[in-house]
Amino acid sequence: MQERECMRIWDVQLCLKLKMKNQLQTNQDQLVVQQASYTRILMCFIILIAIDEFVKVCD
């Protein structure tokens, strides 16, 4: 939606709703990305701990 269309009085509310919706969508996308990176970090820690334990057992 173009900014120019937003300037029309009856479009202002619609525009705000759309912007809010887009903002929410963006926040959700960022949250998904953050969760994915946390999961990856967690997996790395688990693998490192597992390798560490495995090495201890093998010694």
Secondary structure, DSSP 8 states (H G I E B T S, - for coil): --HHHHTSHHHHHHHHHHHHHHHHHHHHHHHHHHHHHHHHHHHHHHHHHHHHHHHHHH-
